[in-house]
Amino acid sequence: MISKLRKSLRQVKHKARGEKLCCAPLLEVVGNGPLCSLPTEILIMIAKYLPPSSLAILTLCSKALRYKLGAKYYKADIRNSIESFAHKYPPIQYFLKIYWTYHQNAWSPSLTPNLPELKMFLYLLARDSTSEIFCFRCERQHSPNKSDWVTPWRPWSWGNCESLDGHYLRYYYGRYFHFERAQLAMQKHRRGISPRKEIKRLTDLSSIPNSSSGMWPDMRTLYSIEARIISNRLYVKAVRKRIYAMETSETVFERIRRRLYICPHLLEIECLVRNIVDGCSVHDGPHENEDKIDATTLSQCKYCLTEMRLDVMETRKLFTGTRSIIVTTWQDFGNLSHPSNSDWIAHLATEIPYSVVKFPLGSIRKTFESKPPDR
């Protein structure tokens, strides 16, 4: 406290005498990133080829870049807004806030802002991150943890980024299985970093309720799930199992609740697999030889190309009997380059076969079981 008072008194004396204070030390121009370590001449050459909006964002990345490029590279119409929002938001977020402020009069809640240069900049920036992704839904950079909860999405909502098209997969694999978390796993894999942590979280079964209520029947039947990245594509193997007493009389509601959903297009009921869209039965191949692995032991969904195998086992004890239904599925979710990627969209609830890659029957299971995962 005494030192602060002495410093204030010294400043007052200097002002009263008209003396100039010593200059503050220069800003350290060496940053941590490879871009900051480039010579100033090279940075200026790069700046001349960038559009004004991209250049304005570039100067917000670090103090070293802002010091080297100078204030003349700031876009004039955002300079004042940068100063006013600097104390509220991190660089990327308050630039988005600035853009929204300029366009709030013409903004429509049904449309997302269109700023290709900013989107591309954030996308390229996120590719080098090990913990964050560029979210294609809310068009900003954040952690996949923000997408863990199922909440309605609204344009420019800073609190959540979830859209409704991912809810169907959550009903099958839990709330941690969504595009953003799988996107980070693939992003780390492409950089040569092990995505073991993201894969483990993606297949976490702890989010599945243990309640006996009928709200989550398809999730409670999930016995195991395993995910692998093979040839830069995400493969998932899931096993679902349900057991019921054969002699017990059931009501219509109990029979409906006992249905086992295989994918958004197929369900198992009364030991038969039926297509939800047209109601036709999907006949599984014979299972005489359990060790035989070929196309005759599988069925394939014609919409999402999910490969499945149905096993029925009966156990009888005196006057009672139980029947176990085991369904094993193999799925290919593609390289997850974008939420509208055809291989990802095909696994959502839609009647149109989106998948461009036509996998022969048995190829997805063979790839998952025979090929080792990428390291």
N, C-alpha and C positions, 0 to 999 in steps of 0.2 A: 504494500500500500504506500509506504514511504517513497519507494522508487518511482511509482507512478506519479505521485505528487511532484517529485523533483523533475521528472520528465516534462510534465505539463507546465511547471514554472519556467523551465528552460525554454520551451517553445514560445511562451508568452514574452519572455525577454528578447528572444530573437526577432519576433514580430515587431516588438516595440522599437528595437534598434534598427529595424530594416535589414537585418542580416539574412542571408540565404542559408537554408539548411543544407547539409551535405546530401548529395544525390543518393537515392536508394540503389541498392545493388541491382545489376541487370538480371533479367529473368533467365533462368537456366534454359538454354535452347536445345538441350539434348534430351530426347524422350526415350521411352522404353521400347516403343515399337520400331519395326524396320523402316516405316515411312518417316518417322521423326528423325532418324539418323541420316537421312539423305542430305546432301548439300543444299543450301538455299537456292542456288542457281537451278538445280534439277527440279526442285519443288515449284519454282516459278514457271518453268517450262511446262510442267504438268498442269499447273493452274490455268495456263492460257488456253488449253484444249478442253477444259471442263465447262459445262453450262453453268450459268450464274447460280442456280439453285443448288446444284451438286457441290459447287465450290463453297457456297455458304455453309453447307453442312460439314464439309471437310474441315473448315476452320474451327468448327466446334468440337472436333475430336480431342484436341489436347491444346494446352497453353503453348507448347513448343511450336506447333504448326501455326497457331494464330500469331505468334511472335515473329516467325520467319516470313510468313506471307504478308503480314501487315494489314492494317484496317482498310486499305483501298480495295481489297478483294471481297469485302463484305458487300452483300447485296443491299443497295441503299434503302429499299422499301421494307426490309426486315430488321434493320439495325436498331431502331427504337424498340421494337417488340422484343428483340433479344435481351436488351437491358432490362425491360420490365418483367420478363418472365424468368430471368436467370436465377432468381432466388427461390423459385417455386418448383422447378422441374429439372431433372437431368437433361443433358443436351438433346438427346434424340426425342424425348417426350415433349419438351417445351417447343421444339421446332414443329412438331405435329400440332401442338396447341396453337401456335402462331398461324399455321395454315388454316386450321378450323376457324379461328377468329376472323381471318380475312374473308372467309366464304360462308359465314354463318347466315347471312341474309338469303343466300341462294341455296342453302343446304337442305336437302330433302331426307327425312328419316329412312326412306326406303332405298337410298343410294349410298354407297360408300365413296369417299373422296377418290379422285383419280389423280395421282401424282406419280407417274412412272419412274421419274428419276429418283425420287426419294425411296420408292419401294425397292428399286434395284440396288441402291446404295445400302439400305438396311439388310437386304438379302445377302449381298456380298460381304457385309460386315459380320453377319451372324454365322457365315460358313466357317469362320476361323474360331468361333467360340466353342468351348467344351461344356458349357452349362446352359446356354440360351439358344433359342431358335428364332427365325423370322416367322411370325405367325401370319399365315395367309388370310386368316379370318378377321383379325382386328388390325392387321397391317402395321404391326410394330414388333419390337424385339423384346422377348421376355422368356422366363423359365417355363417349361412344360407343366410345372406344378400348378399354375394358374388355370389349367384346363382339366384338373382332376375332378372337379365338381360339376355335375350336370346342372347348368343354369341357362335360362333363355338368353339368347344373344341379341344385342341391339347395336346398331352402328355407332361407333365412337364411344362405346362404354369402356371406361378405363378399368372397371372392376373385373370384368370377365371377358372371355373371347370365344365362348363355346357356341357353336351353331347346332341346329337340331339334327343335321344329317349324321352326326356321330353317335346318337343315342342308341341306335339299334345294336351296334357292336358292344356297347356297355352292358346291355341286357344279357349278352352271351359270355363276356369275359370280365366284367367288373369295371369299376369307374376309372381304373388306371390304364385301361386299354383304349387309347385314342390316338389320333393322327399325330399330335404334337410330340408326344413321348416317343412314338415310333420314329418320328422325323429326327429327333435328337440322336437316337441310337444309330440310324443310318448315317447321320452327319458325322458322328465320331468315327464310325467304321470307315468312311471314305477318307478320313484324315489319318488312318492307321492307328487310332486309339481304340482300345478294347471297350466295347459298349456293354460290358457284363452288368454293370449297375443298372443301366436303363432297361436291359432285357429282363433282369430280375424283377424290376418294378413293373414292367409291362405285363408280366405273368403273375403278379401278386394276387393270391386268392383271398387275402385277408379282408378285402373290401366286399366280399360276397356275404350277405346276411345269413345267419344260421336260423332265422325265425322259420317256424313251420307254417306261417301264413302263406296265402296263395299269391302274394304280390311278386315274388321272385322265383317261381318254380323252375324256370329254365336255367337260372344262375345256380340254384342249389344243387342241381344235378351235375354240375361241372366237377368231375373227379380229379382231373389233372390237366395242365396246359404247359406246353413247351414251345419256345420260339427260338429260331435260328436264322442267322443271316448267311445265305449260301449264294454265291455268284452275284453278290450285290442285290439280292432280293430277300424279302422277309417272308419266312415260312413259319406256319403255326400248326402244331398238332394238339388236338384237344380230345379228351376222353370224357364222355358223359355216361352216367349210370343211374338207373332208378330201379327200385325193388318194390314189388307189390304182391299182396296175397291174391291167389287166383280164385279162391272160393268165396271171397267176400263180395256181397252184393253192393253195387255202387249206384249212386245217383248220377244224373246227367252232369251236374256240376263237378262231381268228383272225377268223372271220366274225362271231362274237359281239362281239369287241373292236372291230370296225370299225363297229358301230352308232353312230349319231349321235343323241343325245338332244336333242329340241327343247324340251320342257317336261316336267314330271313326269308327263304323261299321253300324250305323243306321242313316237315315235322313228322315225328313218329307217333302213331296212335294205333293201338290194338296190334302191336308187333308188325306193323306195316309202315313204310315210308310213303308219305303223300306230298304232292306238290300243292303249296298253299294257293298258288295262282289259279290253277285249273282243276285241282282236286284229283288229278290222275295219280295212280300208284306208281312208285318207282321201285322196280324189282331189283333186289340185291342179288349178286352172283352166288353160286354154290360155295359151301364152306366144308367140303369133305376133308380136305387136307389143310390143317391149320398152318403148316409151315410153308405152304405154297403162296408165293407173292406174285400175282399177275393181275391183269385187268378183270378176270372173271370173278374176283372176290370183292369187287368194288362197284359202287354206283357213283354217278357224277351229276351235280346240279347243272342244269342247262343254262342257268343265269349267271351264277358266280363261279362255276366250275369247281366248287368244293367237292372233294373226293371223300366218300364216307363208306364205312363198313358197319353192318348191323349184326350183332351177336345176341342170341336169345338162349338163356340157360334156365332150366327148371330144376327145382329141388323139392322133393316130397318127403314128408315125415308124417307117418301114420295118416291122419285124416286132413292134414293141412299141406299146402303147397305154396311155394313162392316162385316168382318168375323175375329174373334179372334181365334187364335190357341194357346192353352196352353198345354205345355208338362212338366210333372213333372217326375223327375227321382230320383231313389234311388240307390246308389252304395256302395259297400264294397271294400275298398282298402287294407284290411288285416292289419297285425301288423307292416308292414314296417320294417322288420328286415334287408332287403337288397334290392338294386334296382332291382335285378333279381328275387325277390320274385314273385311267380306265380300270386298272387292276384293283385299285382301292374302292372306287365307286361301285364296282360290281358286287362287293360284299355288303352293300347297304340295301335297304328294303326298296327294291325297284323291280319292275317287271321286264325291263329292257336289258338284254345281255350286252353289257358295256365292254367286257374284256376283249381287247384286241388280240392278245396272245391266246391261241386255241391250243390248250394243253391236251395231248392225247390221254385217254383214260389210264390212270396208273402212273403217269409221269411225275405228278406232284409228290405222291407217296414215295416213289422210288428215289427222287432227289433228296427228300428229307431223311429217309432211312439209310441210304447208301453213301451219300456224299458228306464229308466232314464239314462243319461250319467254318466260315472264313475266320482267319486270325487277325 
